[in-house]
Amino acid sequence: MSINLDRLKGLFKEINAINDDSFGEGMSRLAYTPQDKAARELFIKRCKEAGLSVRVDAIGNIFARREGNEPNLPAIAFGSHLDTVINGGQFDGILGVLGGLEVICSLNDENIKTKHPLELIVFECEESSRFNIATLGSKVMCGKLGYEKLKEVKDFRSQEIGEIFGEFGIDIKRIEEAKNLEPNYKSFFEIHIEQGPLLDNEKIQIGVVSAIAAPHRFSVRVIGQPQHSGTTAMKYRNDALCAAAEIILAVEKIAKDNAQNSVVATTGNCSVKPGVMNVVPGETTLLVDLRGINLQTREEAYEQILAEISRVEKERVVKCEIKQLAFDTPCKLNDRLINLIASETKVLNLSHEIMPSGAGHDAMHMAEICPTAMIFIPSKNGISHNPAEFSKWDDIEKGVELLRNVILKEAE
């Protein structure tokens, strides 16, 4: 193995030591927080120690570059993210960033110079935990998100995004300067934990991602009538929470009915007003995450959900307001790069499976501006976005070694 696993473990340890413990168990390093800033500063320091030139764009994405023998050639790009969900794990996202840095350090160890430049990217705010917007940094870079769509956004604590950006040294009015639809990349690679059970259950060492599912996210605000819980007879109630409960179960049923099309749906948050025991709930807001690898079948499921919401409105005499939060398009990854990764697994004697990704990733936006591919390593029991998230160091080492081989092939 060319990878220095002890060095890689050390990188994980020092970055994951930066954490907001106030949230409790697991990793909570939300985007644009002091913890995120500290992790980024440490990462940049390590990149500079490895001889990389570093720049940061107007939305906060980090680009660490290792020049090639022919600097004008398109770069081989790779990376992922450092931010986490609340109470998340130690491997999601960070693997692609620190694994990429270890690839570069291993090339330095052996004094290997590539023909093409190499560029390691840390995308800012990949997780949706803070703003209910996922892959924010890569969306801005790829021209899918800008000032007009972001200027009114608030985080889960109702702090305005412009204020948050300002504290982080970012001018929200200038974020579109990060847009770069022609980055001069030959290809982009992202190594990631699977976040699902297939590889672990089937004892397969590598997943070669063929396509990435994308979310359609929306909120449903159910407006009923707050009333005294003791004096209001059941037949006179317009209970917003009970109506919302029907919608939650309908979302689950519709996803199950469409499972053959790889559709999944989650109602991940439910807030109730006034939220006291002795008042019939007058308002309930749901956050719904609907995903699929095929746009048509995903949106057919969405229409079915809307029909169920309309039914609940009429039967329970409530009003439902739907607000769109995200609408991403599923994407297919590059066949040439898929084949390259698959062939390199054979060189390293690694078992592999060509498979779709149920989770969204920055790679799905990069796929629109350059050839893109992803490598998965197993997640124990398929658990992710959870303090119990775990991947074996042996699997991490094999995955990063595979990434190194693929990068070297592309950089010839």
Secondary structure, 3 states (H helix, E strand, C coil): CCCCHHHHHHHHHHHHCCCCHHHCCCECCCCCCHHHHHHHHHHHHHHHHCCCEEEECCCCCEEEEECCCCCCCCEEEEEECCCCCCCECCCCCHHHHHHHHHHHHHHHHCCCCCCCCEEEEECCCCCCCCCCCCCHHHHHHCCCCCHHHHCCCECCCCCEHHHHHHHCCCCHHHHHHHCCCCCCEEEEEEEEECCCCHHHHHCCCEEEEEEECEEEEEEEEEECCCEECCCCCHHHCCCHHHHHHHHHHHHHHHHHHCHHHCCEEEEEEEEEECCCCCEECCEEEEEEEEEECCHHHHHHHHHHHHHHHHHHHHHHCCEEEEEEEEECCCEECCHHHHHHHHHHHHHCCCCEEEEEECCCCCHHHHCCCCCEEEEEECCHHHCCCCCCCCCCHHHHHHHHHHHHHHHHHHCC
